[in-house]
Each structure stands twice: as C-alpha cells, then as structure tokens.
Amino acid sequence: MSYERDNIRRMAGYQWGEQPDDPDTIKLNTNENPYPPSPLIGQALASLDPAALRVYPQPTAEPLRRRVADLHDLEAHNIIITNGGDEGLRLAMTTFVDPGQTFAMAEPSYSLYPVLAQIQDARLTKIPLQPDWLPPVDFAETLNAAGARMVCLVNPHAPSGTLMDVERIEHLAHEFNGVVLVDEAYVDFVDPHRGYNLMPLVRDLDNLLILRTFSKGYSLAGLRLGYLAGANPLIEPMLWKTRDSYNINAISQALGLAALEDPSWASSSWARVREGRARLSSGLNQLGFPVTPSEANFLLTKVPNHCPLPANRLQQHLKAQGILVRHFDSPVLSDKLRITVGTDEQNQRLIDVLRETLGAEKDTQ
Ligand SMILES: Cc1ncc(COP(=O)(O)O)c(C=O)c1O
C-alpha cells in the first residue's frame, strides 16, 4: 500500500550533479565558483556566538533583506530571502501555479523546473528554444494560448550561457498574462560591458520575479542562500503565507551580510571567471570543440565528429581521469557537454586530457 500522492508516486525527482568525496577531483559539473568566498565569511563564522543559536532567527531575515534591497536600489518589501535560489523556485511554483494549471518553461533549461511542477501537480508546457538558444518571437502568444500561470526563463541561459536582453524580457512580461520568473542564478558572471540590469523593471512590472543566489557569484553554494525580487504583491504571499516559518537560519543571515560587505572580493572572482571562460573557450576551439558564446560560468560545447568518443562516453572518460563535467541525455543536448569554468590549472588539465583523447584516436588509426 502506497501512501504517496499519485503525482509524487509517478515522478522521479531531481537528478543532482555528482558531489565526489575525493577533494582532488576536478569538479566542473555543477557550476560552482572555483574561487573561495570572502575572508569576511571566515571572520563572521568565527565571531558567531553559539549561545545566539538558542533562539529562533529573525523570521524574515530583515537586515539581510534590507541590505539586498539597497544593493539593487529597491525597497525591502520587494525582496524575499530564500534558502537557496531553489527555495525561491518552489515558493513561486506553490504560490502562483494551481495544481492542474499550466506551468511553462523554455526547453532545454534547469532540470529542477519540471520536478517542481510535478510536485505541485501542475501541467507542464515546454517551449523549445530556437537554435540561438533564445525563445521564439511568438513566445508570449504561445504561453497565453497554453493558459500558463507562470513561466521560468534562465538568464543567462543554462546550459548555453546565452544572454537575453532586457528589452525582450520587458516585452515578454508586458505581453504574457502570467508571472515571468527570470532565474538569474548566473548573472554575476555577465560581462559588465553588456550593461544588463533587469532589477529596475521590478518597480514597473507587477508580474516579474527575479531570482538571485549567493551560490555561484559569492562562492557560497554550501550555505543555501538566495532571494527573489519582485513587486510587493508577488513577494507578500510568499513571505507571509507559503514560506517555511524560519526559512533562513541565523548563520546564513550573518554570512549573507558578510558576503555583501565585501563586494570587491566577489566581483574580482567574477572577473577571473570571465577571463578563465575566454581562455577555456579558445582552448576548446583550438581542439575543434565549438563553444556557444557564454555570459555564465560554464560553457556548452558540442563534441566534434573527430573525437573518438561520443559526448556521454567522453564524460565517462573524463571522469575516469578525475574530471567531472555534465552530460544531459536529451535530444538537443546529448551530443554536448556542459563544462564549468574552473581555475586556470583545472581548465588546463581538462584541455590536456581532451588533447590526449583526440591524439589517442590519431595514434590508433
Ligand atoms: C538555473 C539555476 N537556477 C537556480 C539554481 C539554484 O541555485 P541555488 O539553489 O544553489 O541558489 C541553479 C543551481 O545550479 C541553477 O542552475
């Protein structure tokens, strides 16, 4: 006898990227920042008084909420702090999409979205991206025709790294009848010359939610801290009704504040990742691996025909050499690998192993 709800019994659950025990593994599979968090994080941890953990944390993480609002020139009432960006996604799904109603996503994109839709027992509409990884021009019409209550878009897109411009998102939010959630998990790595900033739109659009995380840009994936920005009528129901009672623990609140006290530390890691991204991209190109231009901390590359191994076997081969990268078994992605930008040494090791792999083929021909 199963006590699970039918939709839960039918679903498979989220498949996370491998988290190896061996600290020497070169981990280019889950898009973490290869550089350490600010030293202020260590100081904040050391100065935490365990006695303070006796009481519950500030329920809405108010000091951090205000600090985040200042960062984006918004009001605290535009922000909800969440237990990782993933909690923000879950809150939006459970607050804005009724069971049986339609949730829409661009395909391919973050594999957690369908899982959350299944948990909510929502109907899922996947709208294929164009070959340039951008949504089709009639995206809003398609969403409206499907009766979608909410759509999630990753920008810069995962797994391609393609950046959609602000005007397109603004147009979409104007045309679409539901909530537009723009998942900016990787936005910190966008080249500042692109001048991309969606946050001001929060003041004008009543259906726009923007997700941010400390996991990538602030090197704090282990902490589980993120936030959503949006018009207050979108934030309020999540903050006062659907959120867990004390969703942000006291340690996360203190460390989030410490991270934001050291913006130059974080932004110098973003610049290093961008430099590494350019070098890794040209290294891959030189080996004949075409790379989609990326504004994120990862690259999507198609495994070329002259490689002796198809993408899935190349991923296994790299793993055997101590290098983890991500392969997705889906029609559009099965011939590609997603590679997180690592440190220069890690990137170089990957390039060396790929070169050996290609060379091994030549030797055996
Ligand atoms: C596209 C996208 N959105 C959101 C997240 C959530 O990140 P976190 O829950 O660590 O903040 C991730 C994590 O990998 C992601 O890839």
Ligand as a Chemical Component Dictionary entry (heavy atoms), coordinates in Angstrom:
data_LIG
# 
_chem_comp.id                   LIG 
_chem_comp.type                 NON-POLYMER 
_chem_comp.pdbx_formal_charge   0 
_chem_comp.three_letter_code    LIG 
# 
loop_
_chem_comp_atom.comp_id 
_chem_comp_atom.atom_id 
_chem_comp_atom.alt_atom_id 
_chem_comp_atom.type_symbol 
_chem_comp_atom.charge 
_chem_comp_atom.model_Cartn_x 
_chem_comp_atom.model_Cartn_y 
_chem_comp_atom.model_Cartn_z 
_chem_comp_atom.pdbx_ordinal 
LIG C1 C1 C 0 19.500 27.767 -13.450 1  
LIG C2 C2 C 0 19.618 27.633 -11.975 2  
LIG N1 N1 N 0 18.744 28.252 -11.198 3  
LIG C3 C3 C 0 18.801 28.174 -9.856  4  
LIG C4 C4 C 0 19.774 27.419 -9.256  5  
LIG C5 C5 C 0 19.691 27.325 -7.759  6  
LIG O1 O1 O 0 20.805 27.605 -7.096  7  
LIG P1 P1 P 0 20.819 27.591 -5.504  8  
LIG O2 O2 O 0 19.619 26.836 -5.024  9  
LIG O3 O3 O 0 22.099 26.950 -5.157  10 
LIG O4 O4 O 0 20.751 29.022 -5.110  11 
LIG C6 C6 C 0 20.707 26.729 -10.020 12 
LIG C7 C7 C 0 21.741 25.887 -9.412  13 
LIG O5 O5 O 0 22.543 25.245 -10.021 14 
LIG C8 C8 C 0 20.631 26.851 -11.420 15 
LIG O6 O6 O 0 21.488 26.213 -12.230 16 
# 
loop_
_chem_comp_bond.comp_id 
_chem_comp_bond.atom_id_1 
_chem_comp_bond.atom_id_2 
_chem_comp_bond.value_order 
_chem_comp_bond.pdbx_ordinal 
LIG C1 C2 SING 1  
LIG C2 N1 SING 2  
LIG C2 C8 DOUB 3  
LIG N1 C3 DOUB 4  
LIG C3 C4 SING 5  
LIG C4 C5 SING 6  
LIG C4 C6 DOUB 7  
LIG C5 O1 SING 8  
LIG O1 P1 SING 9  
LIG P1 O2 DOUB 10 
LIG P1 O3 SING 11 
LIG P1 O4 SING 12 
LIG C6 C7 SING 13 
LIG C6 C8 SING 14 
LIG C7 O5 DOUB 15 
LIG C8 O6 SING 16 
# 
